[in-house]
Amino acid sequence: MLYASAVSDVGRVRKTNEDAFVSDADVSLFAVADGMGGHDAGEVASALAIEAISGFIRRSAVDADFSWPYGIDRQLSYDANRLRTAIHLANRRV
């Protein structure tokens, strides 16, 4: 059995917390996106990154018929390729 929780802190310098995270044990996905405090729309960028990663990982967990827009790295496992693709998609979305 796996239990997970996440907490993020604004820290000592910033007034708002711009981090985003996902904890989805159903698809074994746990990720944090740093909101880059002090930069414009850091909270938007971190939320978009988590949405893109979560979306691809969830879709690819239930449907094996999806494209690999960034190709497949044969040195990586199937799940590692899913995560690699999800991160590329998040980067493009942000």
Buried (B, 14 or more C-beta within 10 A) or exposed (E): EEEEEEEBEEEEEEEEBBBBBBEBEEBEBEBBBBBBBEEEEBBEBBBBBBBBBBBBBBEBBEEEEEEEEBEEEEEEEEEEBBBBBBBBBBEEEB
